[in-house]
């Protein structure tokens, strides 16, 4: 699960688990990441258990917008686990009233 945290007044961390490759593909080449921490990589393997990308905290609104648009994820204001963005309900045929 994607997880956004603020370990200091100046940094934000985005932690992505190994199965979240689609999200990582979207955000990994963004220029604001100043470092990354890779977890669970075995020698000779390309598989990891998680990646934490680290950026300046002022990139938070931009990152949130990208994750909402590309991955459909929203995060609590103070950080935490991302959850799917609520989709507006469409009115189906059963909800339309006959008009005469």
One Martini backbone bead per residue (centre of mass of N, CA, C, O) as a GRO file, in nm:
protein
  100
    1UNK     BB    1   0.097   0.036   0.023
    2UNK     BB    2   0.071   0.352  -0.004
    3UNK     BB    3   0.296   0.589   0.176
    4UNK     BB    4   0.271   0.894   0.356
    5UNK     BB    5   0.540   1.098   0.497
    6UNK     BB    6   0.679   1.315   0.785
    7UNK     BB    7   0.988   1.302   0.941
    8UNK     BB    8   1.009   1.613   0.876
    9UNK     BB    9   0.997   1.954   0.801
   10UNK     BB   10   1.143   1.889   0.493
   11UNK     BB   11   1.022   1.596   0.448
   12UNK     BB   12   0.917   1.339   0.218
   13UNK     BB   13   0.753   1.014   0.204
   14UNK     BB   14   0.735   0.746  -0.041
   15UNK     BB   15   0.583   0.430  -0.002
   16UNK     BB   16   0.647   0.135  -0.197
   17UNK     BB   17   0.554  -0.155  -0.291
   18UNK     BB   18   0.643  -0.404  -0.507
   19UNK     BB   19   0.338  -0.411  -0.646
   20UNK     BB   20   0.372  -0.078  -0.725
   21UNK     BB   21   0.490  -0.029  -1.022
   22UNK     BB   22   0.302   0.176  -1.161
   23UNK     BB   23   0.364   0.410  -0.970
   24UNK     BB   24   0.670   0.413  -0.994
   25UNK     BB   25   0.678   0.473  -1.299
   26UNK     BB   26   0.552   0.760  -1.273
   27UNK     BB   27   0.750   0.892  -1.025
   28UNK     BB   28   1.066   0.825  -1.055
   29UNK     BB   29   1.138   1.070  -1.280
   30UNK     BB   30   1.108   1.284  -1.097
   31UNK     BB   31   1.314   1.563  -1.003
   32UNK     BB   32   1.266   1.584  -0.670
   33UNK     BB   33   1.425   1.345  -0.597
   34UNK     BB   34   1.702   1.291  -0.358
   35UNK     BB   35   1.609   0.994  -0.267
   36UNK     BB   36   1.652   0.632  -0.194
   37UNK     BB   37   1.495   0.335  -0.052
   38UNK     BB   38   1.581  -0.006  -0.044
   39UNK     BB   39   1.392  -0.307   0.005
   40UNK     BB   40   1.461  -0.643  -0.030
   41UNK     BB   41   1.734  -0.687  -0.191
   42UNK     BB   42   1.877  -0.925  -0.377
   43UNK     BB   43   2.131  -1.059  -0.507
   44UNK     BB   44   2.057  -1.050  -0.857
   45UNK     BB   45   1.794  -0.887  -0.814
   46UNK     BB   46   1.491  -0.691  -0.916
   47UNK     BB   47   1.351  -0.745  -0.654
   48UNK     BB   48   1.135  -0.580  -0.419
   49UNK     BB   49   0.955  -0.480  -0.131
   50UNK     BB   50   1.060  -0.166  -0.126
   51UNK     BB   51   1.011   0.196  -0.179
   52UNK     BB   52   1.169   0.509  -0.084
   53UNK     BB   53   1.082   0.833  -0.152
   54UNK     BB   54   1.265   1.151  -0.146
   55UNK     BB   55   1.150   1.484  -0.054
   56UNK     BB   56   1.041   1.780  -0.049
   57UNK     BB   57   0.767   1.911   0.111
   58UNK     BB   58   0.679   2.120  -0.123
   59UNK     BB   59   0.580   1.863  -0.316
   60UNK     BB   60   0.308   1.759  -0.209
   61UNK     BB   61   0.084   1.871  -0.401
   62UNK     BB   62   0.198   1.745  -0.658
   63UNK     BB   63   0.199   1.450  -0.571
   64UNK     BB   64  -0.101   1.425  -0.505
   65UNK     BB   65  -0.202   1.490  -0.790
   66UNK     BB   66  -0.063   1.257  -0.937
   67UNK     BB   67  -0.187   1.023  -0.764
   68UNK     BB   68  -0.482   1.093  -0.829
   69UNK     BB   69  -0.467   1.081  -1.140
   70UNK     BB   70  -0.294   0.808  -1.198
   71UNK     BB   71  -0.394   0.619  -0.923
   72UNK     BB   72  -0.644   0.710  -0.740
   73UNK     BB   73  -0.507   0.861  -0.486
   74UNK     BB   74  -0.554   0.931  -0.140
   75UNK     BB   75  -0.455   1.138   0.141
   76UNK     BB   76  -0.408   1.231   0.429
   77UNK     BB   77  -0.309   1.533   0.547
   78UNK     BB   78  -0.087   1.378   0.757
   79UNK     BB   79  -0.085   1.119   0.623
   80UNK     BB   80  -0.052   0.790   0.495
   81UNK     BB   81  -0.264   0.587   0.357
   82UNK     BB   82  -0.374   0.510   0.062
   83UNK     BB   83  -0.678   0.572  -0.122
   84UNK     BB   84  -0.932   0.548  -0.304
   85UNK     BB   85  -1.101   0.739  -0.497
   86UNK     BB   86  -1.393   0.877  -0.505
   87UNK     BB   87  -1.666   0.809  -0.703
   88UNK     BB   88  -1.901   0.921  -0.879
   89UNK     BB   89  -2.226   0.878  -0.914
   90UNK     BB   90  -2.430   0.736  -1.140
   91UNK     BB   91  -2.705   0.765  -1.322
   92UNK     BB   92  -2.930   0.537  -1.381
   93UNK     BB   93  -3.207   0.414  -1.530
   94UNK     BB   94  -3.362   0.371  -1.252
   95UNK     BB   95  -3.340   0.693  -1.169
   96UNK     BB   96  -3.521   0.765  -1.393
   97UNK     BB   97  -3.778   0.960  -1.482
   98UNK     BB   98  -4.067   0.993  -1.615
   99UNK     BB   99  -4.147   1.208  -1.884
  100UNK     BB  100  -4.459   1.402  -1.992
   0.00000   0.00000   0.00000
